[in-house]
Amino acid sequence: MELPLRSPGRCPNDKNTVNAHSSSRYTAAIVDLDGTMVDTLGDFQVALNAAMADLGLDRVGREFIEHTVGKGSEHLVRQTLAAVGAPESRFAEAFDRYQHHYDRINGKYADVYDGVIEGLVRLQAAGLALACLTNKPVAFAKALLEMKGLAPFFSMVSGGDSFERKKPDPLPVVRTCEALGSEPSRTLVVGDSVNDATAARAAGCPVVLVRYGYNHGQPVAEVDCDGTVDRLDAIDLH
């Protein structure tokens, strides 16, 4: 089955693989990080709760974090402050402490999902240029990719502070396509949430979502995309 470029409606949820056709159709792939390649909820939980403890505030649970991550560190910290009943005036202090703790533990409580390395090997072997595009600060993203052995796959890594706007705005995707020298219609976006799908759609890219990611606690079957997979290596390039 050839993966449609801009199919309307929701993701098909009755197939375990998505056919991305062949390397002659796609010249590049843009891959998200948190919830797509690496399960980082443990890192978020440790860093956030350490920051809240520094401010004398309550802890937050894993489920709250799973439903909140994906729109950048600033959004995550602001939502956490709201959840524990702290005023917006404490954001600067909270964000500083969060950054401090995240830098200290980045990657220690995170694990690469099954099928990710195999999937990246397949994409690279098919001749696709690979970029990692995440809303995580780029310094944290690069350090995490290095720690988990994923950095060599990517010719470009961009974070939430690399551009003027973050996903779901299409700007980061458009700029990444330009840097890769790949037309959006021939650049496959791989992510785990509506943020990735919305950005890809607006940029003119086909998009596949993994079913195991975060997506604010909602199933990706409800998101307008071109397909879903259980593992990164289930994207069929043949």
N, C-alpha and C positions, 0 to 999 in steps of 0.2 A: 504494500500500500504506500503510495507516495504521500508524504506529509504536506497538507495544503498550507499555503503561505498565510492566508488570512481567513480561515474558515470561521463562519459566524457561530454563535451559540457557545455551549459549554464543552469542557474537555471530555473526550470519550473515556469512559472508565471501565470498559469491558475488554480491554486488551492489556497484556503485560509488557508489550514492546511497542515502540513507535518507529516507523521506518523513516529515517531521515534521508532515504534514497541513496545518494552516492556522493563521493567527494567531488564529482564534476558539478554538482548542484550547489554545494556549500563550500565556501572558501575560508570560513572562519567560524568560531564559536565563542560566545561570551558566557562565562559560567559564574554564577553567584557562589558565595562562600558559606555563610552561616545558614545551616538548615539544608544546604544543597550538597556541599562537599564535606563539611565538618559539623558535628553536633557540638555546639558551643554553649548550650544552656547551662552547663556546670560552671563555666567561666563567668557567664553573666551573673549567675546566682551568687557566687562567692564575692565577686567584685562589688556588686550592688549592695549586698548585705554588709560588707565591710565598710562601705561608704556610709550607709545608713547608721551603722553603729558609731562611726566617728562623729556623726551629728546628733547622736542620742535619739535616733528614730527607730521605728519598728522594722522588722524584717519583712521581706516579701517572699512568696513561695514560687516554686518552679512553674506551676501552671500559669500564674500571673505573667511571668517572664515570657513563657512560650507564646502567650497571646499578645504580647506587647512588642517584642523585638521585630526588627525588619525595616524600621524607618530612620535608623541612625541613633547614635549614642545620646544626642541631645533629647530626642523624643523619648527614649527609654528612661532617662533620668527624670525628665519632667513628669512622665506618667507615674513613675515610682513615687515621687514626692507627693503627687496628688493622691495616690493610693494609700499612703501612710498619714495623710492629713497635714502635710507640711506646706507652708506657703511658697509661692513662686519666688519670693525674695531669697530663698535659700538655694536656688538653682546653681549659682556660680560656685558656691562652696561645695555643694553636693557633686557637681560635675568634676571639679578639681579632684576631690577625693576618689571618685569613681575612676577617673583616668589613672590616678596613682596606683590604685589597687589592681586595675585591669592590666596595666603594664607589668606589675609584679607577678601576676599569675597567668598571663596570656598563654593559653594552650595546655596548661597543666591539668585542667578538668574537662578537656575536649577530646573527642575521638573522631577519626575519619570514618565515614559511613562505608559499609560494605559495597563493593562494586565501583567505588570512585576511582581508584587508581587504574583498575581495568578499563573503565570507561574513558578516562583521559588518554590512556595508551591507544585505544581504538580511534579516538578523534584525531590524535596526533599522527597515527599511522596512516590515516585516510588523507593526510595532507592539509588538514585544517590548521590555520593559525589560531592560537588560543589566548584569550584574555580573561583575567579574573576581574569581575566588577562587583563590588560590594558596597553597602552603606556603612560598613565598619571603617573607622579611621584607617587610612592607608598604611601608616606605620605598624599598627596592630595586625593588619591583614598580611603584610609582607612577612612579619615575624612569625605569624601562625603558619603560613604556607611553608616557610623554611623549616620550622620545627617538625611539621608533619610530613616533610618530604615531597610536597606538592609543587614547590616553587619552580623546579626545572621545566615543568610542562608549559609555563606561561611566558609569553614574550612581553606581556603588559599586565600590570596590576594597578587598579584604581580603586579608591575608597570614597567614603562619603564626604571627605574634605578635599577631593581632587578636582571637583567641578563646582560651579556656582550653585547647582541644585542637585538633589539626590533622587534616586528612584523613589516613587513611581514616575517622576518627570522623565521624559524621553532623552533629555540632554546628555546624560552620561552614556547612554547606549549609542546615540548618534556620534558623539565625540570618539567613542571607542571604535566604532566602525571606521571612522575617518582615519584614526591612527593605525588601524590594522590594514587599511587600504582595501577594505571589503565592502561591497554594496550591501545595504541593510537586507535586501531581499535574499541575499546569499549568506547571511550571517545568522546562525542558529543561536538563540538565547536559551540558556538552561538555568532554571531557578526553582524556587520552592513556594512562591507566594504570588498574590495578586499584584504586589509591587513590581515584581519582575515581568509579569504578563502585561500589565498596563504600560510599562515603559517600553517593552518590546513592540507591542501593538502600535503605539503612537510613533515609534521610530521606523516602522515598516519591516520589522524582523519577524520571522517565524519563532515560536516559543514553545518549549516543552517544559513541563513542571514535574518534579519528583513528588511522590505521594507521601513520603515520610517526613517532610519538612514542617515548618512552623505555621505559616500562613494565618497568624492571628487566631489559631484554634479552629479554623474553618477548613473543610475538605477542599482540596484543589479541584475536585470534580465539578465544583460550582463556579470555577473561574473560567473566563473566556480565554482559551489557549488552543494550541494545535494538538495537544496530546499529553498524556501522563505516563510515567514509568515508575516501576518499583525500585530500580537501581540505575545508576548512571550508565552502566555497561549494557543496559537493555535498550539504549538508543541504537537502532539497527542502521548502520551506514551502508549496508550491502543490499 
